Amino acid sequence: MVVSWAVPANNTIVDGIWRVGTDIQAGLYRTIPPDAGFGGCYWARLSGLTGDFDDIITNANTDDPTHVRILESDAAFEADGCGTWTKVEE
């Protein structure tokens, strides 16, 4: 499992795995995947960073504009191919 630890810009998330409360803050985030029509955006809210399937709280593959609420209780958030997520509310 590859984990990104370089902190993203305030209120944004890019591809990688980000620790909630350390690298990113909880809240509602929105993205518009750059490759609409190709199902290239994968995201997951994670309860741990072991890489086990059981760490996935919820996830999806999409090419549609998407909102995800990241909770303070989530260990991490993973994104791949989704473009930039922007925080839209706490």
Secondary structure, 3 states (H helix, E strand, C coil): CCCCCCCCCCCEECCEEEEECCCECCEEEEECCCCCCCCCEEEEEECCCCCCHHHEEEEEEECCCEEEEECCCCCEEEEECCCCEEEEEC
